[in-house]
Amino acid sequence: MTGAVGTVIRDGLAGARAGRLTQALGLWAFTRVLILLTVFKVVVIPGPDVTSDVEEIYQGWYEVLRTGTYPLDDVTWQYPPAAALAILSPALLPFLGYSAAFFVLALCCDALVFGLLTYAGRRPGRSMRGAWLWLAGVPLLGPTAYSRYDLMVTAVAVAGLLAAVRSPAVLGALAGFGATLKVWPILLLAGAARGRAAFRSVASAAGTGAGVLLACGLAAPGALAFLGFQRDRGTEIESLGALPFHVARHLGWPGEARMNYGSIEFLGPGVKTVSTLAMLLTVASFGWLLVWWFRARRRTTSTTADAAFVALLLFTTTSRVISPQYMIWLVGLAAVCLAYRSTRMRKPAHLVLWATAVTQFEFPVWFSHVGDSDPLGVGLLLIRNALLVAATVSACRILWRQTVTEPRLEAAAAPVRLPAQTGAQDAQDDREKDRVSVSS
């Protein structure tokens, strides 16, 4: 009778899980159809056309790359050399136009991430929360999610983090390859465990990255031209450092906001100082991460993902540039964190989700208000950036408390036994074992 009841319960749970999975798949398909309708312009989102980057910039780079060289004369080419693979990828679907092929490939990468998170979430000790977060986060960003190659990079990063527990070498290889696509995936190594695991991850990342860079350098000239273009960027109008200039424009500040190095940046007195301060904050943030790495005493199955999420939050929040597509990076790593039941990153993950929702209103819907620095535009930026700061501070506190503070307090609270007490306790344990063996 008991076995029959257990079988019924197990069957019921399995049916409930299958029902939730079917529901998730249906919602994923529905929301992705909506995104495709927006990028194919069946449904038009107010504001600037976010697909123009694909139709004009990416396709222009595609034509140059096909000639066997990088876009050496285009300062908007600010990406590592393997980014050429993403730009050239629509050639895999020659029966479609460039833009249509790019959107379809973005959909495929989106499906891959959702599939990986769903598979991981159904394993013991894991959770489907990560898949649900990804399901919601991508459509909240709107057509921007499919109109940039960042979703492809995020797919590489998510795959690497999910493989980290079983294979540090795979984590390193994908982090190294991802870094040659868009630099930031190297942050996946921030949570690598000390010892042999860290060595395998770093060695694998270095080997993979060096191999890809060498191959790109041999394949076409100008593979490293992006370094100079990236160095000269200023303070983009959506970044945290831009907020003072949005206010200063109404107080007589003589600067301006205009297109510069592929994005709208502030130019004028004080901008260089703020840009330098942002870079110093980034360096200080990574210094804090290094201190954490050496002081961490406890690891759980989610620590690698948690630390990578924290590193990316620090990098994004202190950056001179916070483009809307950056949110897809954060949603991806937050989703990996929530795929583990041991994580405590739910609050910062949900803050990132809210920030992503606000971002779609900031760009593209009301981007003209942001460009004009009017109350609506500044208010949107203030809310979005405040959510990012709150998520960053919260995530840092959680990571430090779980891995450094709590283990230290537990060690301090544990009773300390003197040598004589230790010997007496050992003798008592031996007598207890003897009694157990005699009675057996």
C-alpha positions in Angstrom: 0.0 0.0 0.0 2.8 2.4 1.0 4.7 1.6 -2.3 1.5 2.3 -4.3 1.1 5.7 -2.6 4.7 6.5 -3.2 4.3 5.7 -6.9 1.2 7.9 -7.2 3.1 10.8 -5.5 6.1 10.3 -7.8 3.9 10.1 -10.9 2.0 13.2 -9.8 5.2 15.2 -9.3 6.5 14.0 -12.6 3.3 15.1 -14.3 3.5 18.5 -12.6 7.0 19.0 -13.7 6.1 18.0 -17.3 3.2 20.5 -17.2 5.4 23.3 -16.0 7.9 22.5 -18.7 5.2 22.5 -21.4 4.0 25.9 -20.1 7.6 27.3 -20.2 8.1 26.1 -23.7 4.8 27.6 -24.8 5.6 31.0 -23.2 9.1 31.0 -24.7 7.6 30.4 -28.2 5.0 33.1 -27.7 7.4 35.8 -26.5 9.9 35.0 -29.2 7.4 35.3 -31.9 6.6 38.8 -30.5 10.3 39.7 -30.7 10.5 38.4 -34.3 7.5 40.5 -35.2 9.3 43.6 -33.9 12.7 43.0 -35.6 10.9 42.2 -38.9 8.9 45.4 -38.4 5.5 43.8 -38.5 5.0 45.5 -35.1 6.8 48.8 -34.8 8.3 49.9 -31.5 8.4 53.6 -30.9 11.7 55.4 -31.0 14.8 54.8 -33.2 15.0 51.7 -35.4 17.1 49.3 -33.3 17.6 47.0 -36.3 19.6 49.6 -38.2 22.9 48.3 -36.6 22.3 45.0 -38.4 21.1 46.4 -41.7 23.8 49.1 -42.0 26.8 48.6 -39.6 27.0 44.8 -39.4 26.2 44.3 -43.0 28.8 46.9 -43.9 31.4 45.1 -41.8 30.3 41.8 -43.4 31.2 43.2 -46.9 34.6 44.4 -45.7 35.4 41.1 -43.9 34.6 39.1 -46.9 37.4 40.8 -48.7 39.9 39.4 -46.2 40.6 42.3 -43.9 39.2 43.9 -40.8 37.4 47.3 -41.0 40.6 49.2 -40.4 39.2 52.6 -41.3 36.0 52.3 -39.2 36.4 53.6 -35.6 33.1 51.9 -34.7 34.9 48.5 -35.0 35.7 48.2 -31.3 35.5 44.4 -30.9 38.0 41.6 -30.5 38.9 39.8 -33.7 36.7 36.7 -33.3 33.7 39.1 -33.4 34.2 38.7 -37.2 32.7 35.2 -36.8 29.4 36.6 -35.4 29.3 39.3 -38.2 30.0 36.6 -40.9 27.6 34.1 -39.4 24.6 35.0 -41.6 26.5 33.4 -44.4 25.4 30.1 -42.9 21.9 30.8 -44.1 22.5 32.0 -47.7 18.9 31.5 -48.6 18.0 34.5 -46.4 19.0 38.1 -46.6 21.7 39.3 -44.2 19.3 40.9 -41.6 16.8 38.0 -41.7 19.6 35.4 -41.3 21.1 37.4 -38.4 17.7 37.5 -36.6 17.2 33.7 -37.1 20.6 33.0 -35.7 19.9 35.2 -32.7 16.7 33.1 -32.2 18.7 29.9 -32.3 21.2 31.2 -29.7 18.3 32.3 -27.5 16.8 28.8 -27.8 20.2 27.2 -27.0 20.5 29.2 -23.8 16.9 28.4 -22.8 17.5 24.7 -23.5 20.8 24.6 -21.5 19.1 26.3 -18.5 16.1 24.0 -18.7 18.3 20.9 -18.9 20.4 22.1 -16.0 17.3 23.2 -14.0 15.8 19.7 -14.0 18.8 18.0 -12.5 19.2 17.2 -8.8 20.2 20.2 -6.7 19.2 22.6 -9.5 16.2 24.8 -10.2 14.1 25.9 -13.1 14.2 29.5 -11.9 17.1 30.3 -14.2 15.2 29.2 -17.2 12.2 31.3 -16.2 14.4 34.3 -15.6 15.9 34.0 -19.1 12.4 33.4 -20.6 11.3 36.8 -19.1 14.5 38.8 -19.5 15.0 38.6 -23.2 11.6 39.9 -24.3 11.8 42.6 -21.6 14.8 44.0 -23.5 12.7 44.0 -26.7 14.0 43.9 -30.3 17.5 45.1 -29.1 18.1 41.5 -27.8 18.0 40.1 -31.4 19.6 43.2 -33.1 23.0 42.9 -31.5 25.5 40.0 -31.5 25.7 40.1 -27.7 23.1 37.2 -27.4 25.6 35.0 -29.3 28.3 35.9 -26.8 26.0 35.3 -23.9 25.2 31.8 -25.2 29.0 31.0 -25.0 29.2 32.4 -21.5 26.2 30.5 -20.2 27.5 27.2 -21.6 30.8 27.8 -20.0 29.4 28.5 -16.6 27.0 25.6 -16.6 30.0 23.3 -17.4 32.2 24.8 -14.7 31.2 22.4 -11.9 32.2 19.3 -13.9 35.0 20.6 -16.1 37.1 23.7 -15.2 38.9 23.2 -18.5 35.7 23.6 -20.5 34.9 26.8 -18.5 38.3 28.2 -19.4 38.1 27.3 -23.0 34.7 28.9 -23.5 35.7 31.9 -21.4 38.8 32.3 -23.5 36.9 32.0 -26.8 34.2 34.3 -25.5 36.8 36.9 -24.6 37.9 37.0 -28.2 34.3 37.7 -29.2 33.6 40.5 -26.7 36.2 40.6 -23.9 33.7 40.4 -20.9 33.4 36.6 -20.8 36.9 36.4 -19.3 35.1 37.5 -16.1 33.7 34.0 -15.9 37.1 33.0 -14.4 36.5 35.3 -11.4 34.9 32.5 -9.4 37.3 29.7 -10.3 38.2 27.7 -7.2 41.8 28.1 -6.0 44.3 25.3 -6.7 44.3 22.9 -9.7 40.8 23.9 -10.8 41.9 27.6 -11.2 45.1 26.5 -13.0 43.2 24.4 -15.5 40.6 27.1 -16.1 43.2 29.9 -16.6 45.5 27.7 -18.7 42.6 26.6 -20.9 41.4 30.2 -21.3 44.9 31.4 -22.2 45.5 28.6 -24.7 42.2 29.0 -26.4 42.3 32.8 -26.5 45.9 32.8 -27.8 45.0 30.2 -30.5 42.0 32.2 -31.7 43.9 35.5 -31.8 46.7 33.9 -33.7 44.3 32.3 -36.2 42.5 35.7 -36.7 45.8 37.5 -37.1 47.0 35.1 -39.7 43.6 35.1 -41.5 43.3 38.9 -42.0 45.2 42.1 -41.2 44.0 44.5 -38.5 42.9 41.9 -36.0 44.0 44.1 -33.1 43.0 47.5 -34.5 40.0 47.5 -32.0 42.4 48.3 -29.1 43.0 51.8 -30.2 39.4 52.5 -31.1 38.2 51.2 -27.7 40.8 53.2 -25.8 39.6 56.5 -27.2 35.9 56.1 -26.1 34.4 58.7 -23.8 31.4 58.8 -21.4 28.3 57.4 -23.1 25.0 59.2 -22.3 23.4 56.1 -20.7 26.3 55.4 -18.3 26.3 56.1 -14.6 29.0 58.7 -15.0 26.8 60.6 -17.5 24.1 61.5 -15.0 25.9 64.6 -13.7 26.3 65.9 -17.2 22.6 65.4 -17.9 21.8 67.7 -15.0 24.7 70.1 -15.8 23.3 70.7 -19.2 20.4 72.6 -17.5 22.8 74.6 -15.4 24.9 76.2 -18.2 27.5 73.4 -18.8 28.9 74.2 -22.3 29.4 70.6 -23.4 27.3 68.6 -25.8 26.0 65.1 -26.6 26.8 63.8 -30.0 27.7 60.7 -31.9 31.3 59.7 -31.2 33.0 56.3 -31.8 29.7 54.6 -32.6 27.6 55.9 -29.7 26.2 59.1 -28.4 28.7 60.5 -25.8 29.1 63.6 -23.8 31.9 65.9 -25.0 33.1 68.9 -23.1 34.7 70.1 -19.8 35.0 67.5 -17.1 34.1 64.5 -19.3 37.7 63.2 -19.5 37.9 63.4 -15.7 34.7 61.4 -15.2 35.9 58.8 -17.8 39.2 58.4 -15.9 37.3 58.1 -12.6 35.1 55.4 -14.1 38.2 53.4 -15.2 39.7 53.8 -11.7 36.5 52.5 -10.2 36.6 49.5 -12.5 40.2 48.8 -11.4 39.2 49.2 -7.7 36.3 46.8 -8.2 38.6 44.2 -9.6 40.9 44.8 -6.7 38.0 44.0 -4.3 37.3 40.8 -6.3 41.0 39.7 -6.0 40.8 40.2 -2.2 37.6 38.2 -2.1 39.2 35.4 -4.1 42.0 35.0 -1.6 39.8 35.3 1.5 36.9 33.1 0.4 36.7 30.0 2.7 33.6 28.3 1.6 32.3 27.3 -1.8 29.0 25.9 -3.0 27.9 24.6 -6.4 26.8 28.1 -7.3 29.9 30.0 -6.2 31.6 30.1 -9.6 28.4 31.5 -11.3 27.8 33.9 -8.4 31.3 35.3 -8.5 31.1 35.7 -12.3 27.7 37.5 -12.0 29.2 39.8 -9.3 32.3 40.5 -11.5 30.0 41.4 -14.5 27.9 43.7 -12.4 30.9 45.5 -11.2 32.3 45.8 -14.7 29.0 47.0 -16.2 28.1 49.5 -13.4 31.5 51.2 -13.4 31.9 51.2 -17.2 32.1 54.4 -19.3 29.5 52.8 -21.5 26.2 51.1 -20.5 24.6 50.2 -23.8 21.1 48.5 -23.7 22.4 45.2 -25.0 24.7 44.9 -21.9 21.6 43.9 -20.0 21.4 40.6 -21.9 24.8 39.7 -20.4 23.6 40.3 -16.9 20.3 38.4 -17.5 22.3 35.4 -18.8 24.6 35.2 -15.8 21.8 35.9 -13.4 19.9 33.0 -14.9 22.8 30.6 -14.4 23.0 31.6 -10.8 19.3 30.9 -10.2 19.8 27.5 -11.9 21.5 26.4 -8.6 19.4 25.9 -5.5 22.4 26.9 -3.4 22.6 30.5 -4.7 21.5 33.5 -2.7 21.5 35.8 -5.7 17.7 36.0 -6.2 17.4 39.6 -5.0 20.1 41.0 -7.3 18.9 38.8 -10.2 15.4 40.2 -9.8 16.8 43.8 -9.7 18.6 43.1 -12.9 15.3 41.9 -14.4 13.6 45.1 -13.4 16.5 47.2 -14.8 16.1 45.3 -18.1 12.4 46.2 -18.2 13.2 49.9 -17.6 16.0 49.8 -20.3 13.5 49.1 -23.1 11.7 52.3 -22.2 15.0 54.2 -22.0 16.0 52.7 -25.4 14.4 52.7 -27.8 11.0 54.0 -26.7 11.9 57.3 -25.1 15.5 57.6 -26.2 14.9 61.1 -27.6 14.1 62.2 -24.1 17.4 60.8 -22.9 19.2 62.6 -25.7 17.5 65.9 -24.7 18.3 65.3 -20.9 14.7 66.2 -20.1 13.0 65.1 -16.8 11.6 61.9 -18.4 14.9 60.8 -19.9 16.9 61.6 -16.8 14.3 59.9 -14.6 14.5 56.7 -16.6 18.3 56.7 -16.5 18.2 57.4 -12.8 15.9 54.4 -12.1 17.7 52.0 -14.4 21.2 52.9 -13.1 20.0 52.9 -9.5 18.6 49.4 -9.9 22.0 48.3 -11.3 23.9 49.9 -8.4 21.5 48.3 -5.9 22.0 44.9 -7.7 25.8 45.3 -7.6 26.0 46.3 -3.9 23.5 43.5 -2.9 25.4 40.9 -4.9 28.8 41.9 -3.5 27.4 41.7 0.1 25.8 38.3 -0.5 28.9 36.8 -2.0 31.2 38.1 0.7 28.9 37.1 3.5 28.3 33.6 2.2 31.9 32.7 1.4 34.0 34.9 3.8 32.0 36.2 6.8 29.8 33.2 7.7 32.6 30.6 7.6 34.8 32.9 9.7 32.1 33.3 12.3 31.3 29.6 12.4 35.0 28.9 12.9 35.2 31.4 15.8 32.1 30.0 17.4 33.3 26.4 17.3 34.6 25.2 20.8 38.3 25.1 21.0 39.6 22.0 22.9 42.9 21.9 24.7 45.4 19.0 23.9 44.5 17.2 27.1 40.8 17.6 26.3 41.4 16.3 22.8 43.2 13.2 24.2 40.4 12.5 26.7 37.8 12.9 24.0 39.7 10.6 21.6 39.9 7.9 24.4 36.2 8.3 25.1 35.5 7.9 21.3 37.6 4.7 21.3 35.7 3.2 24.3 32.4 4.0 22.6 33.6 2.2 19.4 34.7 -0.8 21.5 31.2 -1.0 23.2 29.6 -0.8 19.8 31.7 -3.6 18.4 31.2 -5.9 21.5 27.4 -5.4 21.4 27.5 -6.2 17.7 
